[in-house]
Amino acid sequence: MARAELDYTIEIPDQPCWSQKDSSSQGGKEARTRQPVVILLGWGGCRDKNLAKYSAIYHKRLLELLFDYEIEQEPLLFHVFSNAGAMLYRYVLELLQTHGRFCHLRVVGAIFDSGPGDSNLVGALRALSAVLEHRPAMLRLLLLVAFALVAILFHILLAPLTGLFHTHFYDRLQDAGSCWPELYLYSRADAVIRARDVELMVEARLGHQVVVHSVDFVSSAHVSHLRDYPTYYASLCVDFMHNCVQC
């Protein structure tokens, strides 16, 4: 059986970039600080052109990322979008904590945009509708109805059983053993992810002694904070990244 493939894009700068300080080291060479590799985990239905706008935030601040296939030597920052990105991030955390190949990676922080959210059928239907917006209306309606029926049946019949051996990603992220700083960017106007879900996540992470920052954009829609507040959004991400690297 053919394996499902993960769609990804790697952007490699023409020249390695180092942050050079004014002071010189004892050996007479300029002190150099490695710049972080930023990993963007996109939302359901997003395309490369969508994520390119977020990637530009870091490039515009002269952070041409050093990516010479020795990623294990670089600080890593995750930029996670919506529940689709959060679900993938959950399994990345498990690999970082349990797989010998990844245990030595240096993660310095994580940014969550429009998530994560707890079980929310209405929000899930809205998200699926957005992903299917270019499909024929009848097909979109049939898929939405089928999804709703499957979700309801799963919740009633299978959820109690699967709960015995599988933890929901939202619960797992609340109790995650990661200790790097986290930044949550959300909005009470988000029709897909409830603002209260994000706020409960923030409270849970603070309870685990994690350094957490959160910003409520109030009026912007799901994964639309950058579009509505480009300058403010970019400054939040870049300032957070700098603080994480310097810690």
C-alpha positions as CSV (number, residue, x, y, z in Angstrom):
1,M,0.0,0.0,0.0
2,A,1.4,3.4,-1.0
3,R,2.4,5.6,1.9
4,A,0.8,9.0,2.3
5,E,3.4,11.8,1.7
6,L,3.7,15.0,3.7
7,D,3.8,18.1,1.5
8,Y,6.5,20.4,2.5
9,T,8.7,23.2,1.2
10,I,12.3,24.0,2.3
11,E,13.7,27.4,1.4
12,I,17.5,27.5,1.5
13,P,19.3,30.9,1.4
14,D,22.0,31.5,-1.1
15,Q,24.6,32.3,1.6
16,P,24.8,31.3,5.3
17,C,23.9,34.2,7.6
18,W,25.3,34.8,11.0
19,S,24.5,37.5,13.5
20,Q,27.8,39.3,14.1
21,K,28.4,41.3,17.2
22,D,30.7,44.4,17.5
23,S,33.0,42.8,20.0
24,S,35.7,40.3,19.0
25,S,36.3,37.0,20.6
26,Q,39.6,36.2,22.3
27,G,40.9,34.5,19.2
28,G,40.5,37.7,17.2
29,K,37.5,36.4,15.3
30,E,34.1,38.1,15.3
31,A,31.7,36.6,17.7
32,R,28.9,34.9,15.8
33,T,25.5,33.8,16.9
34,R,23.6,31.1,15.0
35,Q,20.2,32.3,13.7
36,P,17.2,30.1,14.3
37,V,15.6,27.8,11.8
38,V,11.9,28.6,11.7
39,I,9.5,25.7,11.1
40,L,6.0,26.7,9.9
41,L,3.2,24.2,10.5
42,G,0.3,25.3,8.3
43,W,-3.4,25.2,8.8
44,G,-5.8,22.9,6.8
45,G,-6.0,23.9,3.2
46,C,-3.2,26.5,3.2
47,R,-0.9,26.7,0.3
48,D,2.8,27.7,-0.2
49,K,1.7,31.3,-1.2
50,N,-0.1,31.6,2.1
51,L,2.8,30.5,4.3
52,A,5.2,32.6,2.2
53,K,3.7,35.7,3.8
54,Y,4.6,34.4,7.2
55,S,8.1,33.3,6.1
56,A,8.7,36.9,4.8
57,I,8.3,38.1,8.4
58,Y,11.6,36.5,9.3
59,H,13.4,37.3,6.1
60,K,12.5,41.0,6.3
61,R,14.4,41.2,9.5
62,L,17.6,40.0,7.8
63,L,17.2,36.5,9.2
64,E,18.4,34.6,6.1
65,L,18.3,31.3,7.7
66,L,21.4,29.1,7.8
67,F,20.2,25.8,6.5
68,D,23.2,23.7,5.4
69,Y,21.6,20.4,6.1
70,E,23.0,20.5,9.6
71,I,19.8,21.6,11.2
72,E,20.6,19.8,14.5
73,Q,23.2,22.6,15.1
74,E,20.6,25.4,14.9
75,P,18.0,26.7,17.4
76,L,14.5,25.8,16.2
77,L,11.4,27.9,16.5
78,F,8.0,26.4,15.6
79,H,5.3,28.7,14.1
80,V,2.1,26.6,14.4
81,F,-1.2,27.4,12.7
82,S,-4.7,26.4,13.8
83,N,-5.6,22.8,14.9
84,A,-4.0,21.2,11.8
85,G,-0.6,22.6,12.8
86,A,-1.2,21.8,16.5
87,M,-2.0,18.2,15.8
88,L,1.3,17.8,13.9
89,Y,3.2,19.7,16.5
90,R,1.9,17.3,19.2
91,Y,3.6,14.4,17.4
92,V,6.7,16.4,16.8
93,L,6.9,16.9,20.6
94,E,6.7,13.2,21.1
95,L,9.5,12.6,18.7
96,L,11.6,15.2,20.4
97,Q,11.1,13.5,23.7
98,T,11.3,9.8,22.8
99,H,13.3,9.4,19.6
100,G,17.1,9.4,20.0
101,R,17.7,11.1,16.7
102,F,15.8,14.2,17.7
103,C,16.3,14.4,21.5
104,H,19.4,16.7,21.0
105,L,17.6,19.3,18.9
106,R,17.5,22.7,20.5
107,V,14.0,24.1,20.3
108,V,13.9,27.6,21.7
109,G,10.2,28.5,21.3
110,A,6.8,28.0,19.7
111,I,4.2,30.4,18.3
112,F,0.6,29.3,18.0
113,D,-1.6,31.3,15.5
114,S,-5.4,30.7,15.9
115,G,-5.1,27.6,18.1
116,P,-5.1,25.1,19.5
117,G,-8.8,24.5,20.2
118,D,-10.7,21.8,22.0
119,S,-13.3,19.6,20.3
120,N,-15.7,21.9,18.5
121,L,-17.9,20.5,15.8
122,V,-19.2,23.9,14.5
123,G,-15.7,25.2,14.3
124,A,-14.5,22.1,12.5
125,L,-17.3,22.4,9.9
126,R,-16.5,26.0,9.3
127,A,-12.8,25.1,8.8
128,L,-13.7,22.3,6.4
129,S,-16.1,24.6,4.5
130,A,-13.2,27.0,4.0
131,V,-10.9,24.3,2.7
132,L,-13.7,23.2,0.3
133,E,-14.7,26.7,-0.8
134,H,-13.6,26.1,-4.4
135,R,-15.5,22.8,-4.8
136,P,-18.9,22.6,-6.4
137,A,-21.7,23.6,-3.9
138,M,-23.4,20.3,-4.0
139,L,-20.2,18.3,-3.4
140,R,-19.2,20.7,-0.6
141,L,-22.6,20.2,1.1
142,L,-22.4,16.4,0.8
143,L,-18.9,16.4,2.3
144,L,-19.9,18.6,5.2
145,V,-23.0,16.5,6.0
146,A,-20.9,13.3,5.8
147,F,-18.2,14.8,8.1
148,A,-20.8,15.9,10.6
149,L,-22.4,12.5,10.7
150,V,-19.0,10.7,11.1
151,A,-17.9,13.1,13.8
152,I,-21.2,12.6,15.8
153,L,-21.0,8.8,15.5
154,F,-17.3,8.8,16.5
155,H,-18.1,11.0,19.6
156,I,-20.9,8.7,20.7
157,L,-19.6,5.3,19.8
158,L,-15.8,5.3,19.5
159,A,-14.6,8.2,21.6
160,P,-15.0,6.4,25.0
161,L,-13.0,3.4,23.6
162,T,-10.2,5.3,21.9
163,G,-9.8,7.4,25.0
164,L,-8.5,4.4,26.8
165,F,-5.3,4.3,24.6
166,H,-5.2,7.7,22.8
167,T,-5.0,11.1,24.4
168,H,-6.6,14.0,22.5
169,F,-4.0,16.4,21.1
170,Y,-5.5,19.4,23.0
171,D,-5.1,17.5,26.4
172,R,-1.7,16.3,25.4
173,L,-0.5,19.9,24.6
174,Q,-1.9,21.2,27.9
175,D,0.3,18.7,29.8
176,A,3.3,18.7,27.4
177,G,6.7,18.3,29.0
178,S,8.3,21.0,26.8
179,C,9.7,24.0,28.7
180,W,10.6,26.5,26.0
181,P,8.6,29.8,25.8
182,E,5.2,29.9,24.0
183,L,3.4,32.7,22.3
184,Y,-0.4,32.4,21.5
185,L,-1.9,34.7,18.9
186,Y,-5.7,34.5,18.8
187,S,-8.9,36.5,18.5
188,R,-12.3,36.4,20.1
189,A,-13.7,37.0,16.6
190,D,-12.4,33.7,15.4
191,A,-15.3,31.6,14.2
192,V,-13.3,28.3,14.0
193,I,-11.3,28.2,17.2
194,R,-12.9,29.5,20.4
195,A,-10.9,32.1,22.2
196,R,-11.7,30.5,25.6
197,D,-10.0,27.3,24.4
198,V,-6.8,29.2,23.7
199,E,-7.1,31.0,27.1
200,L,-7.5,27.7,28.9
201,M,-4.4,26.4,27.1
202,V,-2.5,29.5,28.3
203,E,-3.6,28.9,31.9
204,A,-2.6,25.2,31.7
205,R,0.8,26.0,30.3
206,L,1.4,28.6,33.0
207,G,0.5,26.0,35.6
208,H,3.4,23.9,34.2
209,Q,5.8,26.8,34.8
210,V,6.2,27.6,31.1
211,V,6.9,31.2,30.0
212,V,3.8,32.1,28.1
213,H,2.7,35.2,26.3
214,S,-0.7,35.7,24.6
215,V,-2.3,38.4,22.4
216,D,-6.0,38.8,21.6
217,F,-6.4,40.6,18.3
218,V,-10.1,41.0,19.1
219,S,-11.5,41.5,15.6
220,S,-9.4,39.5,13.1
221,A,-10.8,36.2,11.7
222,H,-9.2,32.7,11.8
223,V,-5.5,32.8,10.7
224,S,-6.1,36.4,9.5
225,H,-4.1,38.3,12.2
226,L,-1.2,39.0,9.9
227,R,-3.5,40.2,7.1
228,D,-5.3,42.6,9.4
229,Y,-2.4,43.7,11.6
230,P,0.8,43.1,9.5
231,T,3.2,45.4,11.3
232,Y,2.0,44.5,14.8
233,Y,1.9,40.8,14.0
234,A,5.4,40.8,12.5
235,S,6.9,42.7,15.5
236,L,5.3,40.2,18.0
237,C,6.8,37.3,16.1
238,V,10.3,38.7,15.6
239,D,10.6,40.1,19.1
240,F,9.5,36.8,20.6
241,M,12.0,34.9,18.4
242,H,14.9,37.2,19.5
243,N,14.0,36.8,23.1
244,C,13.9,33.0,22.7
245,V,17.3,32.8,21.0
246,Q,18.9,35.1,23.7
247,C,17.5,33.1,26.6
